[in-house]
Amino acid sequence: MILADSHCHIAGEEWKNSFFSALAGIGAYDTAGKGAGSKISIGVCSHDSRLWKGLNICDLRSEASRFFNGKTAEYNIGLALGFHPRFLDGTEDFSLLEHALQDCGASAVGETGLDYSVSISKDLQRKVFLRHLELADKLGLPVVLHSVRAHADILEIIEAFLRSGGKVEGIMLHAVRGSAEILKRYEKFGALFSFGERELSNEKVASVAAELPCDRICFESDSDFFNPSAAARAAQILADKLCMPCAKLLEKSAENIKNFFT
């Protein structure tokens, strides 16, 4: 059984209840013998800085793994921290973020980027996004990207950052919507493209996704908890379009998630 969700969240005071209750349900299925030998890959993002204190990836993995009683063949979980562009107010503390990334054992920065569907100042969003790129470069971490109506500006900022001597260790573009031409520009940075059911239900997006190599694709729920069923539904849409087994796409997604976060 392949359980892969490249982009879910932990947010709010009750995040442990929602996140681990989802794992508990899957763990019960697994330990009943039905899912023995599962491969589980999770990409988790947290933009709520109030939760960063005391959050540790080793504790997260340890607490999660107990639901499976050692029966899974492989278990991977990656954590990303950052200031989401939808919730900026100009008080973002990058010293706090830097220390949290190190203290939590996070393996990516984000999600960060630009969201032009909200009223938050575009200038503020661009400045904060650049700060994320600089911090990711400093720590040698990849970046989880959020883009809404902003691909041109995001690409321009990344390209200028690289020209100035900055480095980008890797990019996961989540909730992908964009033309084939736009995605080719992201591919130059070795980008991984994360699709959800919402995105792939759009025929144009699905057609663009179908042209990508499998080692550039993963599937997400964008839920407030680990939700592999939603990610699997996204994978099924693309599998049907490609006339290939969904399990094959999910296995590749799990591998790509693992590689991105390690």
C-alpha positions as semicolon CSV with decimal commas, in nm:
position;residue;x (nm);y (nm);z (nm)
1;M;0,000;0,000;0,000
2;I;0,137;0,338;-0,104
3;L;0,037;0,635;0,113
4;A;0,186;0,956;-0,022
5;D;0,082;1,316;0,046
6;S;0,336;1,575;-0,066
7;H;0,164;1,879;0,085
8;C;-0,046;1,884;0,399
9;H;-0,046;2,118;0,697
10;I;-0,024;2,141;1,070
11;A;-0,205;2,451;1,190
12;G;-0,414;2,559;1,485
13;E;-0,401;2,453;1,847
14;E;-0,563;2,116;1,776
15;W;-0,326;2,017;1,494
16;K;-0,198;1,710;1,679
17;N;-0,548;1,571;1,715
18;S;-0,628;1,605;1,345
19;F;-0,286;1,502;1,215
20;F;-0,235;1,201;1,438
21;S;-0,595;1,083;1,429
22;A;-0,552;1,046;1,054
23;L;-0,237;0,844;1,111
24;A;-0,405;0,636;1,380
25;G;-0,677;0,532;1,139
26;I;-0,424;0,431;0,876
27;G;-0,213;0,258;1,140
28;A;-0,508;0,049;1,255
29;Y;-0,561;-0,065;0,897
30;D;-0,192;-0,143;0,861
31;T;-0,149;-0,333;1,185
32;A;-0,450;-0,546;1,101
33;G;-0,227;-0,694;0,835
34;K;-0,405;-0,541;0,539
35;G;-0,140;-0,280;0,474
36;A;0,177;-0,462;0,576
37;G;0,472;-0,339;0,378
38;S;0,330;0,005;0,314
39;K;0,541;0,290;0,183
40;I;0,445;0,617;0,350
41;S;0,576;0,960;0,247
42;I;0,449;1,288;0,393
43;G;0,541;1,650;0,325
44;V;0,419;1,875;0,607
45;C;0,410;2,257;0,608
46;S;0,353;2,485;0,907
47;H;0,307;2,860;0,868
48;D;0,183;2,916;1,225
49;S;0,490;3,038;1,414
50;R;0,312;2,981;1,746
51;L;0,350;2,607;1,686
52;W;0,720;2,610;1,604
53;K;0,843;2,619;1,963
54;G;0,882;2,263;2,077
55;L;0,805;2,117;1,734
56;N;1,071;1,863;1,640
57;I;1,080;1,640;1,335
58;C;1,234;1,351;1,530
59;D;0,948;1,361;1,780
60;L;0,699;1,392;1,495
61;R;0,840;1,086;1,320
62;S;0,863;0,888;1,641
63;E;0,507;0,964;1,746
64;A;0,376;0,892;1,398
65;S;0,564;0,564;1,356
66;R;0,413;0,412;1,670
67;F;0,081;0,383;1,489
68;F;0,235;0,124;1,260
69;N;0,413;-0,098;1,513
70;G;0,714;-0,133;1,287
71;K;0,518;-0,312;1,015
72;T;0,572;-0,056;0,740
73;A;0,851;-0,118;0,494
74;E;0,935;0,251;0,468
75;Y;0,821;0,563;0,648
76;N;0,929;0,918;0,556
77;I;0,811;1,254;0,681
78;G;0,950;1,595;0,586
79;L;0,879;1,928;0,752
80;A;0,879;2,278;0,599
81;L;0,841;2,605;0,791
82;G;0,777;2,951;0,651
83;F;0,558;3,259;0,637
84;H;0,266;3,195;0,402
85;P;0,205;3,486;0,160
86;R;-0,168;3,490;0,246
87;F;-0,098;3,580;0,610
88;L;0,177;3,843;0,596
89;D;0,153;4,162;0,800
90;G;0,507;4,304;0,784
91;T;0,611;4,174;1,127
92;E;0,763;3,847;1,001
93;D;1,060;3,753;1,221
94;F;1,321;3,577;1,007
95;S;1,550;3,526;1,302
96;L;1,270;3,325;1,463
97;L;1,219;3,130;1,140
98;E;1,589;3,053;1,106
99;H;1,615;2,922;1,460
100;A;1,291;2,725;1,423
101;L;1,412;2,558;1,102
102;Q;1,727;2,447;1,279
103;D;1,568;2,356;1,612
104;C;1,280;2,164;1,453
105;G;1,504;1,973;1,215
106;A;1,303;2,101;0,919
107;S;1,419;1,995;0,575
108;A;1,262;2,271;0,363
109;V;1,161;2,639;0,375
110;G;0,802;2,730;0,302
111;E;0,551;2,739;0,189
112;T;0,644;3,076;0,053
113;G;0,586;3,266;-0,269
114;L;0,333;3,512;-0,402
115;D;-0,046;3,515;-0,392
116;Y;-0,203;3,791;-0,599
117;S;-0,558;3,683;-0,517
118;V;-0,537;3,854;-0,176
119;S;-0,513;4,221;-0,081
120;I;-0,177;4,195;0,094
121;S;0,078;4,434;-0,059
122;K;0,258;4,282;-0,356
123;D;0,572;4,469;-0,256
124;L;0,563;4,312;0,091
125;Q;0,503;3,969;-0,058
126;R;0,800;4,004;-0,292
127;K;1,033;4,121;-0,015
128;V;0,929;3,837;0,215
129;F;0,964;3,581;-0,063
130;L;1,317;3,698;-0,137
131;R;1,402;3,673;0,233
132;H;1,287;3,309;0,225
133;L;1,512;3,239;-0,073
134;E;1,807;3,398;0,104
135;L;1,745;3,197;0,419
136;A;1,704;2,873;0,225
137;D;2,035;2,945;0,050
138;K;2,206;3,015;0,383
139;L;2,084;2,688;0,534
140;G;2,115;2,479;0,218
141;L;1,746;2,385;0,213
142;P;1,495;2,349;-0,071
143;V;1,185;2,569;-0,098
144;V;0,814;2,484;-0,110
145;L;0,648;2,737;-0,342
146;H;0,298;2,883;-0,340
147;S;0,193;3,074;-0,652
148;V;-0,146;3,224;-0,735
149;R;-0,160;3,447;-1,045
150;A;0,208;3,521;-0,988
151;H;0,426;3,282;-1,188
152;A;0,590;3,560;-1,390
153;D;0,699;3,754;-1,081
154;I;0,809;3,443;-0,891
155;L;1,024;3,329;-1,181
156;E;1,169;3,677;-1,224
157;I;1,264;3,693;-0,855
158;I;1,423;3,346;-0,860
159;E;1,615;3,416;-1,180
160;A;1,743;3,750;-1,045
161;F;1,840;3,579;-0,719
162;L;2,043;3,322;-0,910
163;R;2,209;3,587;-1,125
164;S;2,317;3,767;-0,808
165;G;2,502;3,457;-0,689
166;G;2,228;3,296;-0,481
167;K;2,162;2,924;-0,493
168;V;1,840;2,725;-0,491
169;E;1,879;2,370;-0,360
170;G;1,543;2,256;-0,489
171;I;1,184;2,367;-0,546
172;M;0,849;2,201;-0,493
173;L;0,575;2,400;-0,664
174;H;0,254;2,305;-0,486
175;A;-0,104;2,320;-0,619
176;V;0,034;2,351;-0,970
177;R;-0,156;2,554;-1,225
178;G;0,039;2,683;-1,521
179;S;0,110;2,645;-1,889
180;A;0,365;2,403;-2,029
181;E;0,592;2,702;-2,103
182;I;0,576;2,823;-1,742
183;L;0,653;2,478;-1,604
184;K;0,951;2,443;-1,837
185;R;1,100;2,756;-1,679
186;Y;1,056;2,599;-1,335
187;E;1,210;2,275;-1,462
188;K;1,537;2,463;-1,518
189;F;1,562;2,482;-1,138
190;G;1,497;2,108;-1,104
191;A;1,146;2,176;-0,976
192;L;0,915;1,907;-0,840
193;F;0,549;1,966;-0,930
194;S;0,282;1,882;-0,673
195;F;-0,075;1,837;-0,797
196;G;-0,400;1,804;-0,607
197;E;-0,739;1,674;-0,712
198;R;-0,863;2,031;-0,757
199;E;-0,586;2,113;-1,005
200;L;-0,601;1,790;-1,206
201;S;-0,979;1,814;-1,241
202;N;-0,899;2,097;-1,483
203;E;-0,839;1,938;-1,823
204;K;-0,577;2,194;-1,926
205;V;-0,376;2,136;-1,611
206;A;-0,407;1,759;-1,645
207;S;-0,282;1,778;-2,004
208;V;0,023;1,977;-1,896
209;A;0,089;1,732;-1,610
210;A;0,067;1,437;-1,849
211;E;0,365;1,574;-2,043
212;L;0,592;1,589;-1,737
213;P;0,837;1,310;-1,652
214;C;0,726;1,097;-1,358
215;D;1,030;1,193;-1,152
216;R;0,903;1,555;-1,154
217;I;0,553;1,478;-1,020
218;C;0,395;1,421;-0,680
219;F;0,042;1,438;-0,541
220;E;-0,100;1,632;-0,250
221;S;-0,412;1,682;-0,041
222;D;-0,342;2,041;0,077
223;S;-0,538;1,935;0,386
224;D;-0,490;2,038;0,748
225;F;-0,380;1,679;0,819
226;F;-0,218;1,384;0,644
227;N;-0,476;1,284;0,382
228;P;-0,338;1,023;0,141
229;S;-0,685;0,939;0,008
230;A;-0,720;1,288;-0,139
231;A;-0,371;1,268;-0,289
232;A;-0,453;0,925;-0,433
233;R;-0,763;1,064;-0,603
234;A;-0,542;1,322;-0,772
235;A;-0,304;1,048;-0,884
236;Q;-0,594;0,845;-1,023
237;I;-0,701;1,133;-1,249
238;L;-0,356;1,150;-1,406
239;A;-0,318;0,771;-1,417
240;D;-0,642;0,745;-1,614
241;K;-0,519;1,010;-1,857
242;L;-0,186;0,829;-1,901
243;C;-0,348;0,483;-1,915
244;M;-0,116;0,352;-1,646
245;P;-0,166;0,193;-1,302
246;C;-0,234;0,445;-1,031
247;A;-0,012;0,246;-0,791
248;K;0,286;0,314;-1,016
249;L;0,229;0,689;-1,003
250;L;0,177;0,682;-0,626
251;E;0,497;0,486;-0,574
252;K;0,689;0,740;-0,779
253;S;0,524;1,022;-0,586
254;A;0,635;0,867;-0,256
255;E;0,990;0,837;-0,386
256;N;0,993;1,196;-0,513
257;I;0,860;1,329;-0,182
258;K;1,128;1,139;0,006
259;N;1,404;1,268;-0,221
260;F;1,287;1,627;-0,191
261;F;1,279;1,629;0,187
262;T;1,606;1,440;0,246
